[in-house]
Amino acid sequence: MNEHAVVFPCEEDALLGIVHAPDQAGTTGVVIIVAGGPQYRVGAHRQFVVLGRELARQGIPVLRFDHRGTGDSNGSFRGFLDMDADIRSAIDTLFKQCGNLKRVMLWGECESASAAAFYAYRDPRVAGIFMVNPWIRTEAGQAKTYLKHYYWNRLRDPRFWQKIRAGQFSLMRSLKAWLQLLRHIAKSNGDSKKISDAEELTSLPLPERLTRSLQRFPGKTYILTSGNDYIAQEFKDFTYSSAIWKSSGLQEKIFFNDMADADHTFSRTVWRTELFEQTAQWLKNHLTDQPDQKSPNTNNNH
Amino acid sequence: MTPSCRLEPAYIAGGRGKLFSLHCAPEARNDRAECVIVAPSFAEEMNRCRYMQTMLAQQLVGHGIALLSVDPFGTGDSQGEFVEADWQQWIRDIITAADYAGQLGYRSVTLLGIRLGALLAAAAAPEVKNLQRLVFWQPVSNGKIALNQFLRIKIAAAIGRDEDGGTTAQFEEQLNRGNSIQVAGYDVSPALFRGVQAAHFDQYLSPVTAPISWFTVLASEERSTPRADLKTIEQWRSEGKQIEHLTSIGPAFWQAHERTLAPNLVNETISHLTGAPQHE
């Protein structure tokens, strides 16, 4: 088993990642995405290091990486609502590193579980998402908060306008997204069913954005929650009570599990071991070269 | 644009296994090029401080100064489990990092000790070649106090779960029987626990001859440096040490659960390292 560092590009910035390459690598890899908090690629109490090593020991190649503005990576911090380019670059990198890779499973916890779902349906290489305690915390004013803290700050930053003048069009796209967001806020409680375009999901409140994103994802999803965690509780409450979720058909489509005793980060050996076993087992049972992979749109069998 | 730096990761040989190193290299290097080596903080604090060192590196390289970060054995991306780590090995790993800086061609070394890492830096200092100075960010001067704070996390977590969390005395007993204790996901071995418990500036600073820049982070202008720290600084000054004490206004980035950065501390460290040729 080999473990090595990679420096790879994401737009103009260099990111740092660690590849766990098994001797006999399978065709399904795992990209571990780090939440937008104070963590970096090693994870809380180093659990992503241990997870990466354990999966690789079982023949599963893994990439853990720092998205822009976190850990050792360059670039400015964007947070989990804007992680698509980072995730795409990471998947590109794992494919480059592992010649016989056919598909990946995205692994995320908290904010990065949601980030994985927001991204997955737009990349056919993603066959599965393993979500741990997904983050959907929001108020009606969530979009406004986003506007205030992110776009408003950007508009006031002279470097933003310098970039616009320099013709860096990725920022023009960003501006477009911002205009869509403004429109959404103006509509206030506008009818979200009208939203059809992928870009526009970004303007939805988190729970709905997560629901719509998962609905569009043709692969398989596993959602693991901890019994002793407010963030997981908020997510569970949403699935129990929300009409959006109930009418989505996701309850039947997704594999759910709750680890009653565990806390948010699975900070005891017994919980951690169970978490890693479930990760490896589910991947092996559902995301490897098996007959049912030929029709990725049928997700009824877990 | 956020400044960026060239990232040169490598695994280097340590005493008990491969160590992950990250060299943030300046574009142009000359014979007098300086390298700042990080002695990281402990457990979850190490994660929380990681981007602070990245911000420092991004500015340092603009001044032709490198930053080298080597994860001690059993931490970060280095080999080993956390439970296999011990304090003496960590000290040797800092010396290994300094040797590696020499191999990379740096003839001038600064050790940056962050929190508990200040004790590691002080312990390693006498064996570091070409050491110019030590810089401390909110240093922990007594390992025992840091451990007590760490154990409180365990007790608090247990209270939150209506469990019997145990007492410090019970943890001691457990360690004396040769068992590790698990705190907030970190398995601390008796060897590591005892090593940190015994670590103290009183033990490490005597042989240190390099000047020390001690940064205290204060939440606001109204706050002042803890009395105990001032006393320590005075004591070492009276014994002839060159200690410059600097304060920086900013949040306690090492203990926040949300992403928290103290850019002032980074900027002031940069000015201190690059703009102030005379020492007091």
Interface residues (C-beta under 8 A of the other chain):
Chain A: E3 H4 A5 V7 D13 A14 L16 I18 G36 G37 P38 Q39 Y40 R41 V42 A44 H45 R46 Q47 V49 V50 G69 T70 G71 D72 S73 N74 G75 S76 F77 R159 N228 D263 T265 F266 S267 R268 T269 R272
Chain B: M1 T2 S4 C5 R6 L7 E8 P9 A10 Y11 F20 L22 A43 E44 N47 R48 R50 Y51 T54 Q58 S69 T75 G76 D77 E81 F82 A157 R161 Q182 A184 G185 Y186 D187 A256 H257 E258 R259 T260
